Amino acid sequence: MTQATQQEQMRAIILYDSHTAGGSTDKLIDSIGAELAKNGAYVEKAKCKATGDYNFIQDFDVVIMGAPIYYLLVSSQLLGALIQSNLKQNLKRKKIALFLTCGSPEPMATLLYLPQLKMHLVRNRILAEKIFSPQQLSDPEAIESFAEELSENYKRDTRRRNASMQWTDEALDLLDAVPSFFRNRIKIATEEYAEEMGYREITLEIIEEAKAETGGL
């Protein structure tokens, strides 16, 4: 079995905004990361800045975005990053998960607050979304449920993509020659590009096309 057909480890980055270091949002993020790691994921976290540089998220398969609600708006650094920085550009073809923390009833929060983020993510696949009430911020069941939904949907997408994509022998040889650290990233980026373009077979030409389109994979 080649590296192209082995189970892929999810590489996730949690982008978050929090007004208080070490507060309830920070603790929730650490708990989500720990649960994802139990499911075999590699997880990092990064605090958002509205004018930050987000080229680093190209190294991740899934981007998890979360923030508290202040005065009826998603916390300004995360929302601002989607508007002012290169975050939205770097989210192209990335799978997304969303969570917010607020004291409003969940139906209201889902209707009023999640769309503030989702309006910027209309072309992204959202694997999971969750409104955490203050009582759920330290609730192991709520955190585990969110992490499991995200992990299972990622695995389901991976299985579907693997079943629908065929690699030529030459393309597999090229992939296997890539250093192992980059191999999975290149495989996923190429397959997602091919899927978006309607290709069902990945050739050397498709790899080069995907590389040009994604700025070097």
KETIMI-129394 format. One record per residue (C-alpha): residue number from 1; residue in three letters; x, y, z. Coordinates in Angstrom, 1 decimal, m for minus. Each point is the difference from the previous one (the first is absolute). Example, Ala and Ser with C-alpha at 12.3 -4.5 7.8 and 13.67 -1.06 7.14 Angstrom:
% residues 2
REC resi resn      u      v      w
REC    1  ALA   12.3   m4.5    7.8
REC    2  SER    1.4    3.4   m0.7
This chain:
% residues 217
REC resi resn      u      v      w
REC    1  MET    0.0    0.0    0.0
REC    2  THR    1.4    3.4   m1.0
REC    3  GLN   m0.1    3.1    2.1
REC    4  ALA   m2.7    1.3   m2.3
REC    5  THR   m2.5   m2.6    1.2
REC    6  GLN    0.8   m0.1    3.8
REC    7  GLN   m2.3    1.6    2.5
REC    8  GLU    0.6    3.7    0.1
REC    9  GLN    0.7    1.7    3.3
REC   10  MET   m2.1    3.2    0.4
REC   11  ARG    2.2    3.1    0.5
REC   12  ALA   m2.1    2.7    1.6
REC   13  ILE    0.6    3.5    1.1
REC   14  ILE   m2.3    1.8    2.5
REC   15  LEU   m0.2    3.7   m0.7
REC   16  TYR   m1.6    1.8    2.9
REC   17  ASP   m0.7    3.3    1.6
REC   18  SER   m0.1    0.5    3.7
REC   19  HIS    0.1    3.2    2.1
REC   20  THR    1.4   m1.7    3.1
REC   21  ALA    3.1   m2.2    0.0
REC   22  GLY   m0.6   m3.2    1.8
REC   23  GLY   m3.7    0.6    0.2
REC   24  SER   m2.9   m2.2   m0.8
REC   25  THR    0.4    0.2   m3.8
REC   26  ASP    3.7   m0.9    0.2
REC   27  LYS   m0.8   m3.0    2.2
REC   28  LEU   m2.8   m1.1   m2.4
REC   29  ILE    2.5    0.2   m2.9
REC   30  ASP    2.5   m2.2    1.8
REC   31  SER   m2.7   m2.5    0.8
REC   32  ILE   m1.1   m0.2   m3.7
REC   33  GLY    3.6   m0.5   m1.1
REC   34  ALA    0.5   m2.7    2.6
REC   35  GLU   m3.2   m1.9   m1.2
REC   36  LEU    1.1    0.3   m3.6
REC   37  ALA    3.4   m1.4    0.9
REC   38  LYS   m1.7   m3.0    1.6
REC   39  ASN   m1.6   m0.6   m3.4
REC   40  GLY    3.5    0.0   m1.7
REC   41  ALA    0.1    3.6   m1.2
REC   42  TYR    3.0    2.3    0.1
REC   43  VAL   m1.2    3.3    1.4
REC   44  GLU    1.5    3.5    0.5
REC   45  LYS   m1.6    3.2    1.1
REC   46  ALA    0.6    3.7   m0.9
REC   47  LYS   m1.6    3.1    1.3
REC   48  CYS   m1.5    2.3   m2.7
REC   49  LYS    1.1    3.5   m0.9
REC   50  ALA   m2.2    1.9   m2.3
REC   51  THR    3.0    1.0   m2.2
REC   52  GLY    2.1   m3.1    0.5
REC   53  ASP    1.7   m2.1   m2.7
REC   54  TYR   m1.8   m3.4   m0.4
REC   55  ASN    2.2   m1.7   m2.6
REC   56  PHE    0.9   m2.6    2.7
REC   57  ILE   m3.4   m1.6   m0.2
REC   58  GLN    1.0   m1.5   m3.4
REC   59  ASP    1.7   m2.7    2.2
REC   60  PHE   m3.3   m1.2    1.4
REC   61  ASP   m3.0   m1.9   m1.4
REC   62  VAL   m2.6    1.3    2.4
REC   63  VAL   m0.4    3.5    1.4
REC   64  ILE   m2.1    0.2    3.2
REC   65  MET   m1.1    3.6    0.7
REC   66  GLY   m1.5    1.0    3.4
REC   67  ALA   m0.7    3.1    2.0
REC   68  PRO   m2.3    1.4    2.6
REC   69  ILE   m2.8    2.4   m0.8
REC   70  TYR    0.2    3.6    1.3
REC   71  TYR   m2.8    2.5   m0.5
REC   72  LEU   m1.8   m2.2   m2.5
REC   73  LEU    3.1   m0.4   m2.2
REC   74  VAL    2.6   m2.7   m0.5
REC   75  SER    3.2    1.2    1.9
REC   76  SER    1.7    2.6   m2.2
REC   77  GLN    3.4   m1.6   m0.7
REC   78  LEU   m1.4   m3.1   m1.6
REC   79  LEU   m2.7    1.8   m2.0
REC   80  GLY    2.5    2.7   m0.9
REC   81  ALA    2.5   m2.5   m1.3
REC   82  LEU   m2.6   m1.3   m2.5
REC   83  ILE   m0.5    3.5   m1.3
REC   84  GLN    3.3    1.7    0.3
REC   85  SER    2.8   m2.6   m0.3
REC   86  ASN    0.9   m2.8   m2.4
REC   87  LEU   m1.8   m2.6    2.1
REC   88  LYS   m2.9   m0.4   m2.4
REC   89  GLN    2.4   m0.4   m2.9
REC   90  ASN    1.9   m2.7    1.9
REC   91  LEU   m3.2   m1.8    0.9
REC   92  LYS   m0.6   m1.0   m3.6
REC   93  ARG   m0.9   m3.7   m0.2
REC   94  LYS    0.5   m0.4    3.7
REC   95  LYS   m2.4   m2.0    2.1
REC   96  ILE   m1.5    2.0    2.9
REC   97  ALA   m1.4   m0.5    3.4
REC   98  LEU   m1.7    2.9    2.0
REC   99  PHE   m0.8    0.6    3.6
REC  100  LEU   m1.2    3.0    2.0
REC  101  THR   m0.4    0.5    3.7
REC  102  CYS   m2.9    2.1    1.2
REC  103  GLY   m2.8    0.1    2.5
REC  104  SER   m2.9    0.4   m2.6
REC  105  PRO   m2.3   m2.9   m0.6
REC  106  GLU    1.5   m2.3   m2.7
REC  107  PRO   m2.8    0.6   m2.7
REC  108  MET    0.6    3.8    0.3
REC  109  ALA    3.8   m0.4    0.0
REC  110  THR   m0.2   m2.3   m3.1
REC  111  LEU   m2.2    2.5   m1.8
REC  112  LEU    1.8    3.2    1.0
REC  113  TYR    3.7   m0.7    0.6
REC  114  LEU    1.2   m3.0   m2.1
REC  115  PRO   m1.0    1.7   m3.2
REC  116  GLN    2.4    2.8    0.8
REC  117  LEU    2.8   m2.5   m0.7
REC  118  LYS   m1.8   m2.3   m2.5
REC  119  MET   m0.6    2.9   m2.4
REC  120  HIS    3.7    0.1   m0.7
REC  121  LEU    0.2   m3.8   m0.4
REC  122  VAL   m2.6   m0.8   m2.6
REC  123  ARG    2.4   m2.1   m2.1
REC  124  ASN    1.5   m2.0    2.9
REC  125  ARG   m1.2   m3.3    1.3
REC  126  ILE   m1.1    0.4    3.6
REC  127  LEU    0.6   m3.2    1.9
REC  128  ALA   m1.5    1.0    3.4
REC  129  GLU   m1.4    3.0    1.7
REC  130  LYS   m0.9    0.6    3.7
REC  131  ILE   m1.4    2.6    2.3
REC  132  PHE    1.5   m0.5    3.5
REC  133  SER   m2.0    1.5    2.8
REC  134  PRO    1.8    1.1    3.2
REC  135  GLN   m1.1   m3.3    1.6
REC  136  GLN    1.6   m2.0   m2.8
REC  137  LEU    3.4    1.6    0.0
REC  138  SER    1.3   m2.6    2.4
REC  139  ASP   m2.5   m2.8   m0.9
REC  140  PRO    2.0   m3.0   m1.2
REC  141  GLU   m3.0   m1.5   m1.9
REC  142  ALA   m0.7    3.2   m2.0
REC  143  ILE    3.7    0.4   m0.8
REC  144  GLU    0.4   m3.7   m0.9
REC  145  SER   m3.1    0.1   m2.2
REC  146  PHE    1.3    3.0   m2.0
REC  147  ALA    3.5   m1.6   m0.5
REC  148  GLU   m1.5   m3.4   m1.0
REC  149  GLU   m2.4    1.6   m2.6
REC  150  LEU    2.9    1.9   m1.5
REC  151  SER    2.3   m3.1   m0.1
REC  152  GLU   m2.7   m2.3   m1.4
REC  153  ASN   m1.0    2.4   m2.7
REC  154  TYR    3.7    0.5   m1.0
REC  155  LYS    0.5   m3.8   m0.2
REC  156  ARG   m3.2   m0.3   m2.0
REC  157  ASP    1.1    2.6   m2.5
REC  158  THR    3.5   m1.6   m0.3
REC  159  ARG   m1.5   m3.5   m0.7
REC  160  ARG   m2.4    1.5   m2.6
REC  161  ARG    2.9    1.9   m1.7
REC  162  ASN    2.3   m3.0    0.0
REC  163  ALA   m2.8   m2.2   m1.5
REC  164  SER   m0.6    2.5   m2.8
REC  165  MET    3.6    0.9   m1.0
REC  166  GLN    2.4   m2.2   m2.0
REC  167  TRP    3.7    0.8   m0.1
REC  168  THR    2.1   m1.1   m3.0
REC  169  ASP    3.1   m2.0    0.7
REC  170  GLU    2.2    2.9   m1.0
REC  171  ALA   m1.9    2.4    2.3
REC  172  LEU    0.4   m2.4    2.9
REC  173  ASP    3.7   m0.4   m0.7
REC  174  LEU    0.4    3.8    0.2
REC  175  LEU   m2.1    0.1    3.2
REC  176  ASP    2.1   m2.7    1.7
REC  177  ALA    3.2    1.9   m0.9
REC  178  VAL   m1.2    3.0    2.0
REC  179  PRO    1.4    0.2    3.6
REC  180  SER   m2.5   m1.5    2.4
REC  181  PHE   m0.7    3.2    1.9
REC  182  PHE   m1.5    1.6   m3.2
REC  183  ARG   m1.5   m3.0   m1.6
REC  184  ASN   m3.4    0.0    1.6
REC  185  ARG   m0.4    3.7   m0.4
REC  186  ILE    0.8   m0.3   m3.8
REC  187  LYS   m2.3   m3.0   m0.4
REC  188  ILE   m3.0    1.7    1.7
REC  189  ALA    0.5    3.3   m1.8
REC  190  THR    0.3   m1.7   m3.4
REC  191  GLU   m3.1   m2.2    0.6
REC  192  GLU   m2.1    3.0    1.2
REC  193  TYR    1.1    2.0   m3.0
REC  194  ALA   m0.8   m2.9   m2.3
REC  195  GLU   m3.4   m0.5    1.7
REC  196  GLU   m0.9    3.7   m0.4
REC  197  MET    1.0   m0.1   m3.7
REC  198  GLY   m2.0   m3.2   m0.6
REC  199  TYR    3.0   m2.3   m0.7
REC  200  ARG   m0.1   m3.6    0.9
REC  201  GLU    3.5   m1.1   m0.9
REC  202  ILE    3.2    1.7    1.4
REC  203  THR    2.9    0.1   m2.5
REC  204  LEU    3.3    1.8    0.1
REC  205  GLU   m1.7    2.8   m2.0
REC  206  ILE   m2.7    0.4    2.6
REC  207  ILE    2.6    0.2    2.8
REC  208  GLU    1.8    2.8   m1.8
REC  209  GLU   m3.3    1.8   m0.7
REC  210  ALA   m1.0   m0.3    3.6
REC  211  LYS    3.4    1.3    1.1
REC  212  ALA   m0.3    3.0   m2.3
REC  213  GLU   m3.6    0.8    1.2
REC  214  THR    0.8   m0.3    3.7
REC  215  GLY    3.3    1.8    0.0
REC  216  GLY    2.3   m3.0    0.4
REC  217  LEU   m2.3   m2.2    2.2
